[in-house]
C-alpha cells in the first residue's frame, strides 16, 4: 500500500479497541494501485509463443525454419473420403483450409521452405499391419484402409483421395513426405531432407492435432528439432482432445516445443520479407 501504518489492539474479552499509533494516518481506506504487468518484448528472430518465445535460439529465418502441412488430403478433408466413412464430420477440416492458404501464401512469398505429408499405403497393402487394417474397419460402415470409396480406395497411394487438396497443393520444390503411419519421421526420409537443408525449426499445422500432428511433433522433438504447433492452424474432431494436446506441449517448460497463433507467424514471416527487401534494395540498385 502507498500509506502503511501500525495499529495496536487491546481490550477485554469480547470488546476490542484499535488505536492508530500515528494520528496523521487517520484517513479512509487506501486502495492499492494495480501494478503494471512486466513489459516483455519478443527478440529479433523469434515469434511470440507459449511457454517460450520461439525458436529458443532466435533463429527464425528461411535457412533454419520450415512450415509443415500435415495430411491435408482429400481422404481427410473432403466429403466421400476415408474420414467421413469413419463416421466423422469433415466440415471442421474445411474451415481450416482458408487459414492454411493464408499461411502458405506468406511462407512462399518470403522464401521459407515448405513440406507436405500424406498418410497412405502401397496398393498391395504390404505396408499395412493386420492391427491397423482391423482398427480402420472398426467403425459403423465397416470400411477401412484399402476399401473402395467415392474417391478411390481409401488411403492408397495414387488414388484421388490420397492426394493433397487443390487449395494447398504443393508447388515445384516443395517435398511431399509419404508415410505409412501417423508420424512423418517413421519409415520416411523426412529427417534426411531436413538435415541436408539445415532445417532445425519446424512449424506444424494440419490434421489431426491429437493424431498425426502430435505424433510428428514428439518424433521431431526427440530428434532435437524445435517445434511450434499453431493452435489455430490444426484441429481435432474432439475439441477437448485438441486442447489437451496443446496443454501437454507446454508442460515442463515446453517438453515438446511451444504453441503459437497463426496471425503471429504470418506477421513474423511478412516482417522478415519486408526487412530483407529493404536491406537488399540498395545492393540491387547498385548492381543495376
Backbone as a ProteinNet text record, in pm:
[ID]
protein_1_A
[PRIMARY]
XXXXXXXXXXXXXXXXXXXXXXXXXXXXXXXXXXXXXXXXXXXXXXXXXXXXXXXXXXXXXXXXXXXXXXXXXXXXXXXXXXXXXXXXXXXXXXXXXXXXXXXXXXXXXXXXXXXXXXXXXXXXXXXXXXXXXXXXXXXXXXXXXXXXXXXXXXXXXXXXXXXXXXXXXXXXXXXXXXXXXXXXXXXXXXXXXXXXXXXXXXXXXXXXXXXXXXXXXXXXXXXXXXXXXXXXXXXXXXXXXXXXXXXXXXXXXXXXXXXXXXXXXXXXXXXXXXXXXXXXXXXXXXXX
[TERTIARY]
83.3	0	86.4	30.3	106	128.8	39.8	46.5	37.2	141.6	135.8	136.3	71.7	73.2	54.6	82.4	72.9	-45.1	-107.5	-217	-194.3	-246.1	-242	-384.2	-407.1	-540.6	-535.2	-630.8	-633.7	-778.1	-804.1	-939.3	-969.8	-1090.8	-1136.6	-1197	-1217.1	-1277.7	-1409.2	-1418.6	-1540	-1544.5	-1455.6	-1453.3	-1310.1	-1287.1	-1152	-1151.2	-1041.8	-1024.5	-898.4	-907.4	-792.1	-744.6	-617.3	-559.5	-451.1	-462.1	-359.7	-245.5	-123.9	-9.5	28.8	5.4	37.9	-91.8	-137.8	-267.9	-273.9	-159	-162.1	-212.2	-221.3	-266.7	-413.7	-487.1	-629.7	-705.7	-725.5	-798	-869.7	-942.6	-1017.5	-926.7	-987	-909.1	-827	-709.1	-621.1	-631.2	-662.8	-672.8	-536.8	-493.7	-363	-371.2	-277.6	-275.4	-236.4	-304.5	-266.9	-125.5	-52.8	84.1	85.5	152.6	156.4	227.2	176.2	239.9	378	472.7	607	604.3	677.5	681.8	777	725.5	809.4	810.5	925	939.2	1004.2	942.4	996.5	1125	1226.7	1355.7	1349.3	1441.6	1456.7	1489.1	1422.6	1445.2	1358.6	1258.7	1166.8	1022.5	931.5	787.8	725	627.1	557.9	486.9	514	453.7	459.5	400.7	393.7	448.1	531	571.4	700	754.9	871.5	858.5	921.3	922.6	1006.8	956.4	1009.2	1071.6	1179.4	1254.2	1341	1381.6	1450.2	1580.1	1645.8	1775.3	1765	1642.9	1620	1677.4	1646.4	1697.7	1583.3	1489.3	1373.9	1412.4	1462.2	1499.7	1464	1460.2	1432.1	1542	1656.8	1767.9	1759.8	1677.4	1668.8	1527	1427.7	1288.2	1200	1112.9	1025.3	882.5	789.6	647.9	615.4	540.4	499.2	346.6	289.7	145.2	117.7	51.4	35.9	-99.5	-93.9	-208.7	-332	-311.4	-426.1	-470.6	-516.9	-555.1	-706.5	-748.7	-892.3	-959	-889.4	-947.5	-978.2	-908.4	-931.3	-1014.8	-1017.8	-1081.4	-1211.6	-1231.9	-1341.4	-1455.2	-1577.9	-1689.9	-1661.6	-1699.2	-1676.4	-1540.9	-1460.3	-1327.8	-1326.4	-1207.8	-1188.2	-1246.4	-1218.5	-1259.4	-1410.7	-1480.1	-1626	-1682.8	-1621.7	-1668.6	-1626.9	-1535.9	-1504.2	-1609.4	-1699.2	-1807.8	-1785.8	-1690.8	-1659.4	-1706.4	-1738	-1776.9	-1649.8	-1637.6	-1515.9	-1527.8	-1636.9	-1654.4	-1549.2	-1503.7	-1400.1	-1271.1	-1236.5	-1115.7	-1130.6	-1250.2	-1273.5	-1263.4	-1303.1	-1290.5	-1143.6	-1059.9	-916.6	-845.6	-898.2	-829.5	-795.8	-889.9	-854.5	-742.9	-739.7	-633.5	-497.6	-492.6	-366.3	-327.3	-424.8	-393.3	-320.3	-369.6	-306	-164.3	-149.1	-18	78.8	32.2	116	158.6	67.2	98	210.5	203.5	305.5	442	445.8	572.9	634.5	551.9	603.7	658.9	588.1	631.8	763	785.7	907.2	1022.2	997.6	1104.8	1136.8	1043.7	1063.9	1032.8	1107.2	1078.4	948.3	880.8	752.1	756.7	704.7	696.1	551.2	510.8	376.2	388.7	291.3	289.3	156.7	163.1	42.9	51.3	-56.6	-64.1	-126.5	-64.3	-119.2	-32.7	-81.8	-16.2	0.7	87.5	105.7	-24.8	-44.5	-170.2	-188.9	-76.8	-89.4	-103.5	-110.8	-129.6	-13.8	102.4	217.4	272.4	234.1	277.2	171.2	62.1	-49.3	-45.2	-29.8	-27.9	-168.5	-176.3	-307.2	-385.2	-314.7	-383.1	-440.5	-361.9	-409.6	-526.2	-521.1	-631.2	-758.9	-744.9	-859.5	-914.7	-824.4	-867.9	-944.1	-893.6	-955.4	-1095.1	-1125.2	-1258.6	-1352.6	-1300.7	-1379.3	-1462.5	-1558.9	-1644.3	-1780.9	-1881.6	-2017.1	-2027.3	-1945	-1954.5	-1887.6	-1795.3	-1721.3	-1615.1	-1595.5	-1497.2	-1369.8	-1257.1	-1130	-1030.5	-904.4	-797	-795.6	-793.3	-791.4	-927.8	-1034.3	-1169.9	-1203.3	-1293.3	-1335.5	-1429.9	-1405.6	-1490.5	-1512.5	-1589.6	-1616.9	-1491.9	-1385.1	-1260.2	-1152.4	-1195.4	-1100	-1076.1	-980.6	-950.6	-895.5	-949.6	-914.7	-766.4	-701.4	-562.5	-465.9	-485.4	-394.4	-322.4	-191.4	-109.9	-149.2	-163.8	-202	-350.6	-431	-575.9	-611.4	-722.6	-761.2	-774	-830.1	-849.9	-721.8	-616.8	-489.1	-418.2	-449.7	-374.2	-414.3	-327.3	-348.7	-456.1	-536.4	-645.7	-589.8	-663.6	-613.6	-576.9	-651.4	-627.1	-488.2	-429.5	-298.9	-196.6	-219.4	-135.6	9.2	104.1	246.2	285	376.1	433.2	572.6	633.4	765.9	864.4	936.6	1035.2	986.1	857.1	803.4	790.7	878.1	875.7	746.8	705.2	589.9	640.9	611.5	655.7	541.4	559	459.1	494.3	401.4	425.3	316.7	351.5	251.8	176.2	216.9	152.1	125.8	116.6	85.2	207.8	319	437.3	507.1	556.4	622.7	766.8	821.2	960.4	974.2	871.8	879.2	868.2	970.7	973	969.4	1032.4	1039.9	1181	1205	1333.3	1320.3	1219	1192.6	1311.1	1362.6	1473.5	1595.5	1624.6	1738.9	1723	1603.1	1577.9	1599.2	1551	1565.2	1710.8	1782.6	1923.1	2006.7	1983.1	2061.5	2039.6	1924.6	1892.6	1925.4	1965.3	1999.1	1880.3	1765.9	1644.1	1647.8	1621.6	1614.1	1491.7	1412.4	1289.1	1170.1	1067.7	951.9	823.2	744.2	611.6	509.7	433.3	344.6	199.1	134.1	-6.8	-73.9	-206.6	-277	-361.7	-372.9	-464.9	-391.6	-440.9	-526.1	-436	-478.1	-396	-356.3	-452.3	-430.1	-378.1	-356	-309.7	-177.6	-183.1	-59.9	22.6	-43.1	31.7	110.5	44.6	114.3	219.4	190.7	289.7	414.9	396.6	510.4	587.7	517.8	584.8	672.1	622.2	700.4	820.9	800.9	913.3	1020.6	978.2	1072.5	1145.6	1072.7	1133.2	1241.3	1214.2	1312.8	1436.5	1423.9	1537.3	1608.3	1566.3	1635.2	1580.8	1468.7	1408.9	1327	1330.1	1248.5	1116.1	1006.9	876.8	779.9	702.3	594	465.2	366.8	235.6	143.2	80.5	-13.8	-150.9	-195.2	-320.4	-440.6	-438.2	-548	-512.8	-405.5	-366.8	-375.9	-435.6	-460.1	-600.4	-650.7	-781	-792.5	-886	-920.4	-1072.1	-1123.6	-1268.6	-1327.9	-1250.3	-1293.1	-1220	-1289.6	-1223.4	-1144.9	-1195.3	-1124.5	-988.4	-979.3	-850.7	-752.7	-803.3	-718.6	-658.5	-742.6	-696.7	-596.4	-625.1	-536.6	-397.2	-390.7	-260.3	-184.7	-252.9	-186.8	-135	-211.7	-168.1	-50.5	-50.3	59.2	191.8	187.7	310	378.4	299.6	352.4	409.4	385.2	431.7	584.3	634.2	778.5	860.9	808.3	882.6	880.5	791.8	783.8	845.1	791.6	852.6	858.9	762.4	764	786.5	794.2	810.8	725	661.7	578.8	453.5	357	235.9	222.4	167.3	152.2	26.6	12.2	-104.7	-65	-155.8	-129.7	-99.6	-173.2	-150.7	-8.6	42.7	177.8	283.2	263	358.6	353.5	233.6	220.6	286.5	264.3	323.5	476.3	529.5	675	735.1	667.4	716.4	712.3	602.9	591	691.7	716.6	817.2	956	984.1	1114.3	1130.7	1026.8	1033.4	1053.1	976.9	988	1127.2	1178	1311.2	1418.3	1404.9	1503.3	1503.2	1384.8	1374.4	1438.9	1412.3	1471.1	1623.3	1672.6	1817.2	1886	1819.3	1879.6	1858.2	1760.7	1727.9	1847.5	1927.7	2043.7	2143.8	2161.2	2254.9	2204.3	2072.6	2015.4	2024.4	2005.8	2015.8	2157.7	2255.4	2395.3	2432.7	2379.8	2408.1	2347.3	2223.4	2155	2229.1
-121	0	125.5	238.7	363.7	421.6	388.8	452.5	347.1	273.4	170.6	234.3	172.8	223.5	106.2	130.1	27.2	55.2	-49.8	-36.7	-136	-102.6	-195.7	-224.8	-343.9	-383.4	-421.3	-372.4	-405.6	-404.9	-475.4	-472.9	-595.9	-598.6	-712.4	-815	-934.9	-1038.4	-989.8	-998	-960	-814.3	-728	-586	-549.1	-507.9	-474	-332.5	-262.9	-125.9	-118.6	-56.3	-37.3	106	124.8	258.2	277.9	383.9	416.8	486.9	435.8	492.4	630	653.8	783.9	850.5	954.2	1015.4	1078.7	1109	1169.9	1072.1	947	845.8	811.1	894	868.1	913.3	823.9	853.9	728.3	742.1	629.2	520.7	412	301	346.7	294.4	324.7	211.8	247	146.5	125.8	3.1	-25.4	-11.8	62	81.7	-47.9	-79.7	-201.8	-191.1	-298.7	-299.6	-333.7	-253.7	-282.9	-414.1	-485.4	-612	-583.7	-671.8	-651.2	-648.1	-554.2	-541	-645.1	-725.6	-825.3	-796.6	-807	-779.2	-898.8	-944.6	-1059.3	-1017.5	-1099.3	-1069.5	-1083.9	-1019.2	-1035.9	-1182.1	-1238.4	-1378.6	-1474.2	-1420.3	-1503.5	-1462.5	-1551.8	-1529.1	-1548	-1466.8	-1480.4	-1615.2	-1690.7	-1823.1	-1862	-1975.9	-2025.6	-2168.3	-2205.1	-2129.8	-2049.4	-2046	-1960.8	-1903.5	-1788.4	-1730.8	-1820.4	-1842.1	-1946.9	-1886.4	-1951.1	-2062.1	-2015.3	-2109.2	-2073.5	-1998.2	-2023.1	-1961	-1844.9	-1795.1	-1677.6	-1695.4	-1809.3	-1838.9	-1853.1	-1760.6	-1765.4	-1705.8	-1789.9	-1748.5	-1861.2	-1833.4	-1939.4	-2044.8	-2015.8	-2110.7	-2215.9	-2190	-2281.3	-2326.4	-2262.3	-2280.1	-2322.3	-2420.8	-2471.4	-2486.7	-2470.8	-2495.7	-2638.4	-2709.7	-2846.4	-2852.9	-2888.2	-2907.2	-3056.9	-3100.2	-3242.9	-3295.5	-3389.4	-3471.5	-3392.8	-3286.8	-3211.9	-3279.7	-3402.3	-3488.3	-3491.4	-3526.1	-3534.2	-3640.4	-3748.6	-3853.2	-3803.4	-3698.6	-3643.8	-3515.7	-3447.6	-3314.9	-3310.2	-3403.6	-3391.6	-3489.7	-3452.4	-3547	-3667.6	-3784.6	-3907.1	-3969.6	-3906.9	-3959.5	-4057.5	-4106.4	-4206.3	-4160	-4035.6	-3989.5	-3985.1	-3948.7	-3944.7	-4084.6	-4184.8	-4322.2	-4379.3	-4310.6	-4347.6	-4293.4	-4210.8	-4158.1	-4016.8	-3943.2	-3808	-3700.8	-3585.6	-3469.1	-3399.2	-3378.3	-3318.2	-3166.4	-3108	-2963.3	-2883.7	-2936.7	-2868	-2854.1	-2958.3	-2953.4	-2850.7	-2839.7	-2743.2	-2599.8	-2576.3	-2443.2	-2405.4	-2505.5	-2482.1	-2439.8	-2480.7	-2460.9	-2315	-2219.4	-2079.5	-2025	-2066.2	-2021.3	-2070.1	-2196.2	-2252.3	-2196.2	-2160	-2094.1	-1962.3	-1886.3	-1758.3	-1780.8	-1879.2	-1911.1	-1955.7	-2044.1	-2096.5	-1985.2	-1895.6	-1783.1	-1697.4	-1670.6	-1588.4	-1656.2	-1785.7	-1858.5	-1865.3	-1888.8	-1895.1	-1760	-1653.2	-1519.6	-1479.4	-1528.5	-1492.1	-1589.4	-1694.8	-1787.9	-1890.5	-1913.6	-2016.9	-2154.4	-2258	-2392.2	-2447.7	-2526.7	-2586.1	-2735.6	-2814.5	-2959.8	-3003.3	-3103.9	-3160.5	-3308.1	-3359.8	-3503.5	-3563.6	-3693.1	-3769.9	-3905.9	-3944.4	-4079.4	-4172.6	-4287.6	-4382.3	-4505.9	-4600.6	-4731	-4773.1	-4868.8	-4928.8	-4995.5	-5006.2	-5061.6	-5207.8	-5280.7	-5421.4	-5438.6	-5326.4	-5324	-5388.4	-5398.2	-5460	-5373.6	-5247	-5159.5	-5147.6	-5221.2	-5213.5	-5332.7	-5306.2	-5415	-5471.6	-5593.6	-5654.8	-5577.7	-5526.5	-5448.9	-5320	-5250.8	-5126.3	-5152	-5262.4	-5298.5	-5322.1	-5395.6	-5422.2	-5293	-5208.3	-5083.7	-4994.8	-4985.5	-4895.2	-4940.5	-5069.5	-5121.7	-5122.5	-5083.3	-5085.7	-4957.7	-4943.9	-4825.5	-4867.1	-4781.4	-4819.8	-4866.5	-4812.2	-4851.3	-4985.5	-5025.8	-5149.7	-5138.3	-5018.4	-4996.3	-4937.1	-4983.5	-4935.6	-4907.7	-4900.5	-4870.9	-4975.3	-4927.6	-5016.2	-5043.9	-5011.3	-5034.3	-4930.7	-4968.4	-4876.4	-4769.9	-4645.7	-4534.9	-4438.7	-4334.5	-4237.1	-4170.7	-4163.1	-4100.1	-4204	-4325.7	-4433.7	-4513.6	-4602.6	-4685	-4596	-4615.6	-4530.2	-4539.7	-4422.4	-4408.6	-4499.3	-4510	-4586.1	-4488.1	-4497.3	-4406.5	-4414.9	-4299.1	-4292.1	-4275.2	-4298.9	-4280.9	-4132.6	-4087.6	-3945.8	-3899.5	-3984.2	-3945	-3930.4	-3998.1	-3992.4	-3860	-3790.9	-3671.4	-3550.2	-3450.6	-3326.5	-3243.3	-3173.5	-3094.4	-2984.6	-2947.6	-2848.5	-2714.4	-2671.8	-2540.3	-2527.7	-2639.7	-2637.8	-2722.2	-2742.4	-2836.5	-2787.4	-2878.5	-2841.4	-2784.5	-2689.1	-2636.6	-2695.9	-2669.4	-2721.8	-2681.1	-2779	-2752.6	-2779.4	-2810.1	-2841.9	-2993.5	-3056.3	-3202.1	-3253.1	-3370.6	-3439.8	-3566.7	-3581.1	-3696.8	-3797.7	-3912	-4018.9	-4111.6	-4126.7	-4203.6	-4309.3	-4426	-4531.2	-4521.8	-4427.5	-4414.1	-4269.9	-4241.9	-4107.2	-4016	-4063.1	-3979.1	-3959.2	-3836.9	-3805.8	-3855.1	-3898.8	-3943.8	-4095.6	-4168.2	-4314.8	-4370.2	-4446.7	-4513.8	-4414.7	-4296.6	-4196.7	-4137.2	-4053.3	-3983	-3836.5	-3805.4	-3667.4	-3606.7	-3678.4	-3624.8	-3597.4	-3685.8	-3667.7	-3539.9	-3517.2	-3396.4	-3270.3	-3272.6	-3156.6	-3131.9	-3237.5	-3222.8	-3169.2	-3221	-3177.5	-3030.4	-2978.6	-2837.9	-2746.4	-2804.8	-2724.2	-2677.6	-2741.4	-2702.7	-2760	-2674.2	-2721.9	-2669.9	-2584.4	-2532.8	-2569.6	-2631	-2676.8	-2613.3	-2558	-2505.4	-2606.8	-2663.7	-2775.5	-2730.7	-2772.3	-2741	-2862.3	-2857.9	-2962.6	-3052.3	-3178.4	-3274.6	-3397.7	-3451.4	-3400.2	-3365.1	-3268.5	-3226.5	-3343.2	-3429.4	-3537	-3665.3	-3665.2	-3788	-3759.7	-3727.6	-3712.7	-3591.7	-3482.2	-3361.5	-3382.6	-3432.7	-3452.6	-3562.7	-3666.9	-3773.4	-3719.2	-3642.6	-3584	-3487.9	-3411.2	-3316.4	-3388.6	-3495.8	-3571.1	-3638.1	-3691.5	-3750.9	-3645.8	-3528.3	-3421.4	-3372.3	-3356.2	-3309.7	-3406	-3534.7	-3634.3	-3634.1	-3578.6	-3570.8	-3436	-3352.4	-3226	-3106.6	-3121.5	-3008.3	-2923.6	-2792.9	-2701.5	-2682.8	-2724.1	-2728.9	-2625	-2568.9	-2477.5	-2529.5	-2559.2	-2601.4	-2480	-2453.9	-2343	-2390.2	-2336.3	-2382.2	-2359.8	-2252.7	-2226.8	-2268.3	-2344.8	-2398.7	-2549.4	-2606.5	-2750.1	-2770.4	-2893.5	-2921.6	-3069.7	-3101.3	-3239.5	-3249.8	-3368.9	-3386.3	-3365.4	-3395.2	-3370.7	-3246.6	-3134.4	-3012.2	-3032.2	-3119	-3145.1	-3207.7	-3294.5	-3356.6	-3252.7	-3160.2	-3052.5	-2971.1	-2931.8	-2852.3	-2931.2	-3059.4	-3141.8	-3152.6	-3170.2	-3178.7	-3047.6	-2936.9	-2806.2	-2781.6	-2820.7	-2802	-2893	-3014.3	-3107.6	-3057.7	-2987.1	-2934.6	-2834.8	-2757.4	-2650	-2699.4	-2824.3	-2876.7	-2878.5	-2871.5	-2883.9	-2784.5	-2663.5	-2560.7	-2573.4	-2659.4	-2682.1	-2815.4	-2922.6	-3054.7	-3101.5	-3061	-3099.1	-2979.4	-2859.3	-2739.4	-2627.2	-2552.5	-2439.3	-2434.9	-2355.3	-2334.1	-2185.5	-2155.3	-2016.4	-1994.8	-1873.5	-1834.9	-1805.2	-1835.4	-1818.7	-1672.9	-1578.9	-1437.7	-1394.2	-1441.3	-1403.2	-1455.6	-1577.5	-1635.1	-1562.1	-1536.8	-1464.9	-1327.7	-1260.1	-1127.3	-1136	-1236.3	-1252.2	-1281.9	-1366.6	-1400.7	-1278.4	-1204.5	-1085.5	-978.2	-963.9	-868.1	-907.8	-1037.8	-1085.6	-1051.5	-1074.3	-1046.3	-896.9	-813.7	-668.8	-618.8	-667	-625.7	-668.9	-789.3	-841	-760.2	-727.4	-648.4	-511.7	-447.8	-316.2	-324.5	-431.3	-445.9	-471.7	-545.3	-581.6	-476.8	-388.6	-290.2	-205.7	-150	-70.8	-152	-279	-363.8	-389.9	-413.6	-439.5	-314.6	-197.3	-72.1	-50.5	-82.9	-66	-157.3	-279.9	-375.6	-328.6	-275.4	-226.4	-107.1
0	0	0	-46.3	-50.2	89.4	186.6	318.3	428	454.2	557.5	696.1	790.8	927.2	1021.5	1150.9	1252.5	1343.6	1391.3	1486.1	1598.8	1718	1829.1	1871.8	1918.9	1962.6	2108.9	2189.4	2330.6	2377.8	2488.1	2540.4	2620.3	2673.1	2748.7	2655.8	2705.1	2619.5	2559.9	2428.4	2357	2316.5	2374.4	2338.6	2304.8	2180.8	2135.5	2079	2103.7	2054.4	1970.4	1850.7	1763.2	1775.3	1798.9	1813	1709.3	1627.8	1529.3	1599.8	1587.4	1656.5	1602.6	1475.2	1415.7	1372	1443.2	1412.3	1274.8	1215.1	1081.7	977.1	1013.4	918.2	937.4	1013.7	1030.9	906.4	812.1	688.8	642.9	538.9	487.4	430.7	386.5	330.4	210.3	202.8	90.3	-11	-134.1	-240.3	-304.7	-306.9	-366.1	-517.2	-573.2	-717.7	-788.1	-897.6	-970.6	-1024.8	-1013.1	-1061.3	-1210.2	-1288.5	-1432.9	-1460.2	-1560.1	-1597.7	-1654.8	-1627.4	-1681.5	-1833.5	-1889.4	-2034.3	-2093	-2180	-2245.9	-2394.9	-2453.1	-2595.5	-2662.3	-2768.2	-2839.8	-2910	-2896.3	-2957.1	-3108.8	-3174	-3317.4	-3345.8	-3445.8	-3478.2	-3400	-3327.6	-3250.9	-3277.4	-3237.5	-3250.2	-3113.1	-3080.4	-2953	-2945.8	-2840	-2823	-2676	-2643.2	-2505.8	-2502.5	-2403.8	-2285.6	-2303.8	-2423.9	-2450.5	-2591	-2610.1	-2744.3	-2834.3	-2955	-3043.1	-3166.9	-3218.1	-3158.6	-3042.5	-2961.6	-2837.1	-2861.1	-2976	-3003.8	-3102.9	-3124.9	-3210.8	-3350.7	-3412	-3546.8	-3646.7	-3641.7	-3731.9	-3866.9	-3956	-4091.3	-4188.1	-4318.1	-4416.3	-4424.5	-4365.7	-4371.7	-4261.7	-4160.2	-4046.1	-4014.8	-4074.4	-4032.3	-4149	-4124.5	-4230.9	-4180.4	-4273.1	-4247.6	-4289.5	-4204.5	-4235.4	-4235.9	-4350	-4364.1	-4359.3	-4254.5	-4227.3	-4274.8	-4366.9	-4408	-4451.9	-4527.3	-4581.5	-4711.2	-4696.6	-4808.6	-4826.4	-4945.5	-4972.7	-4885.4	-4856.9	-4772.7	-4631.7	-4587	-4453.8	-4455.3	-4569.1	-4575.1	-4653.5	-4744.5	-4841.3	-4814	-4848.4	-4841.9	-4930.7	-4882.8	-4958.1	-4935	-4847.7	-4818.8	-4702.8	-4672.4	-4566.6	-4433.5	-4394.7	-4262.7	-4247.9	-4354	-4347.3	-4326.2	-4388.7	-4370.3	-4235.3	-4167	-4029.3	-3932.9	-3985.1	-3902.7	-3852	-3913	-3865.7	-3963.7	-3907.4	-3986.8	-4035.5	-4165.4	-4220.7	-4236.9	-4190.7	-4208.2	-4131.5	-4018.6	-3941.5	-4019.7	-4093.6	-4176.1	-4287	-4341	-4448.8	-4397.7	-4273.2	-4213.2	-4196.7	-4175	-4155	-4283.6	-4397.2	-4525.8	-4555.5	-4545.7	-4576.8	-4488	-4363	-4272.7	-4322.4	-4362.4	-4409	-4545.2	-4626.9	-4753.8	-4728.8	-4634.1	-4599.9	-4547.5	-4461.4	-4405.1	-4514.1	-4600	-4707.6	-4802.8	-4833.2	-4922.2	-4863.9	-4734.1	-4669	-4672.5	-4644.9	-4643.4	-4782.5	-4881.2	-5017.7	-5061.8	-5032.3	-5073	-5007.3	-4885.5	-4812.5	-4837.2	-4914.5	-4947.7	-4841.1	-4748.3	-4646.4	-4706.2	-4668.9	-4719.7	-4663.6	-4745.7	-4709	-4738.4	-4644.6	-4661.8	-4641.7	-4717.9	-4707.3	-4670.7	-4596.2	-4568.3	-4614.4	-4647.9	-4683.4	-4615.3	-4551.6	-4494.7	-4597.7	-4619.5	-4715.7	-4729.4	-4807.2	-4818.5	-4963.6	-4982.3	-5114.9	-5157.6	-5287.5	-5338.4	-5300.4	-5278.3	-5238.9	-5087.7	-5015.2	-4869.3	-4793.4	-4856.7	-4790.3	-4677	-4671.4	-4561.9	-4452.5	-4465.7	-4370.8	-4276.7	-4147	-4049.2	-4030.4	-3979.7	-3956.1	-3849.4	-3749.2	-3646	-3702.4	-3787.5	-3846	-3940.6	-4012.5	-4101.1	-4020.6	-3910.4	-3823.5	-3764.5	-3712.5	-3649.2	-3746.6	-3869.5	-3966.9	-4008.9	-3988.6	-4021.6	-3901.9	-3786.2	-3663.2	-3650.8	-3741.4	-3746.8	-3800.6	-3790.9	-3834	-3978.2	-4067.8	-4209	-4235.9	-4149.2	-4171	-4278.5	-4333.1	-4439.4	-4380.8	-4432.3	-4380.2	-4490.7	-4454.6	-4549.2	-4660.6	-4783.6	-4899.6	-4958.6	-4884.2	-4936	-5043.1	-5132.6	-5238.8	-5183.7	-5223.7	-5182.7	-5297.3	-5275.9	-5382.2	-5439.1	-5358.4	-5403.5	-5432	-5462.3	-5485.7	-5359	-5362.1	-5244.5	-5132.7	-5013.8	-4900.7	-4865.8	-4857.7	-4812.5	-4888	-5017	-5103	-5195.4	-5197	-5277.3	-5424.7	-5484.6	-5624.8	-5647.4	-5545	-5556.9	-5536.8	-5595.8	-5582.6	-5437.3	-5352.4	-5213.4	-5134.6	-5178.7	-5107.6	-5129.1	-5237	-5273.8	-5190.1	-5190.5	-5117.4	-5187.5	-5108.5	-5164.7	-5256.5	-5361.1	-5458.1	-5396	-5293.6	-5233.3	-5171.1	-5131.6	-5064.7	-5139.9	-5267.6	-5342.9	-5351.6	-5335.4	-5340.4	-5476.5	-5473.7	-5596.7	-5613.8	-5727	-5756.1	-5646.3	-5594.9	-5490.7	-5350	-5333.7	-5201.3	-5187.1	-5108.9	-5096	-5032.4	-5076.1	-5018.4	-4951.7	-4823.2	-4746.5	-4740.4	-4806.2	-4799	-4684	-4592.5	-4470.3	-4452.9	-4400.9	-4381.7	-4249.2	-4163.8	-4033.5	-3998.9	-3869.7	-3826	-3826.3	-3776.7	-3766.8	-3900.4	-3924.8	-4051.7	-4056.6	-3942.9	-3939	-3949.6	-3910.5	-3909.8	-4051.4	-4092.4	-4223.1	-4339.5	-4321.5	-4428.8	-4433.5	-4533.8	-4544.8	-4502.3	-4425.1	-4384.4	-4309.3	-4211.5	-4132.4	-4219.7	-4312.1	-4401.5	-4484.1	-4536.4	-4614.7	-4530.9	-4407.8	-4319.9	-4283.5	-4247	-4207.5	-4323.5	-4441.9	-4558	-4590.5	-4554.3	-4582.4	-4464.8	-4352.5	-4235.5	-4154.5	-4174.6	-4101.9	-3961	-3862.7	-3724.4	-3649.1	-3713.5	-3653.2	-3741.2	-3681	-3757.8	-3705.6	-3796.5	-3764.4	-3813.6	-3721.9	-3753.6	-3762.7	-3871.8	-3894.7	-3958.5	-3970	-4043.5	-3956.4	-3997.9	-3936.9	-3884.6	-3781	-3675.1	-3556.6	-3475.9	-3363	-3274.9	-3244.7	-3148.6	-3211.5	-3342.3	-3408.6	-3480.6	-3608.7	-3686.7	-3644.6	-3609.5	-3573.4	-3444.9	-3340.6	-3213.5	-3223.8	-3302.2	-3320.1	-3387.2	-3492.9	-3564.1	-3474.6	-3393.8	-3304.8	-3202.9	-3147.7	-3049.4	-3114.5	-3233.6	-3306.1	-3333.2	-3376.9	-3409.6	-3285.4	-3176.1	-3051.8	-3003.9	-3011.3	-2969.6	-3058.6	-3178.4	-3271.2	-3264.3	-3170.7	-3148.7	-3223.3	-3293.4	-3363.7	-3265.7	-3285.6	-3205.4	-3279.1	-3216.5	-3284.5	-3229.7	-3320.6	-3285.1	-3346.6	-3262.7	-3310.5	-3311.1	-3424.2	-3433	-3385.7	-3274	-3213.4	-3305	-3382.7	-3475.6	-3618.1	-3632.5	-3762.4	-3766.3	-3661.7	-3654.2	-3598.1	-3603.9	-3544.2	-3514.4	-3425.3	-3393.2	-3394.7	-3422	-3423.4	-3284.6	-3181.4	-3044	-2993.1	-2972.8	-2926.3	-2797.2	-2710	-2585.6	-2608.3	-2707.9	-2740.4	-2794	-2874	-2926.9	-2812.8	-2718.1	-2604.1	-2520.6	-2498	-2415.8	-2476.6	-2607.9	-2675	-2659.6	-2683.7	-2673.5	-2532.2	-2432.5	-2294.4	-2260.5	-2312.4	-2282.5	-2337.3	-2449.6	-2510.6	-2417.7	-2343.8	-2259.8	-2127.5	-2091.7	-1964	-1957.5	-1834.9	-1808.6	-1890.4	-1905.8	-1976.9	-2127	-2178.3	-2322.6	-2359.2	-2301.8	-2316.6	-2461.4	-2544.1	-2685.8	-2778.8	-2721.1	-2802.1	-2747.5	-2836.4	-2796.7	-2883.1	-2839.4	-2919	-2949.9	-3066.8	-3106.8	-3187.8	-3238.8	-3316.6	-3460.5	-3550.6	-3692.6	-3727.8	-3671	-3701.2	-3667	-3554.1	-3512	-3608.6	-3656.6	-3751.1	-3884.8	-3933.9	-4061.2	-4050.8	-3939.3	-3919.9	-3917.8	-3850.8	-3843.2	-3979.9	-4056.4	-4190.3	-4281.4	-4276.5	-4360.9	-4320.6	-4189.8	-4143.6	-4191.4	-4188.1	-4236.2	-4383.7	-4460	-4603.5	-4629	-4558.5	-4577.1	-4540.3	-4427.1	-4382.5	-4480.7	-4532.6	-4627.7	-4756.4	-4805	-4928.4	-4909.6	-4795.1	-4769	-4761.4	-4700.6	-4685.2	-4818.4	-4905.9	-5033.7	-5142.2	-5123.2	-5226.7	-5270.4	-5176.4	-5219.7	-5301.7	-5264.4	-5337.8	-5479.2	-5491.2	-5623	-5711.4	-5650.8	-5726	-5776.5	-5690.5	-5728.5	-5844.3	-5842.4	-5949.5	-6080.2	-6071.8	-6191.6	-6251.1
[MASK]
++++++++++++++++++++++++++++++++++++++++++++++++++++++++++++++++++++++++++++++++++++++++++++++++++++++++++++++++++++++++++++++++++++++++++++++++++++++++++++++++++++++++++++++++++++++++++++++++++++++++++++++++++++++++++++++++++++++++++++++++++++++++++++++++++++++++++++++++++++++++++++++++

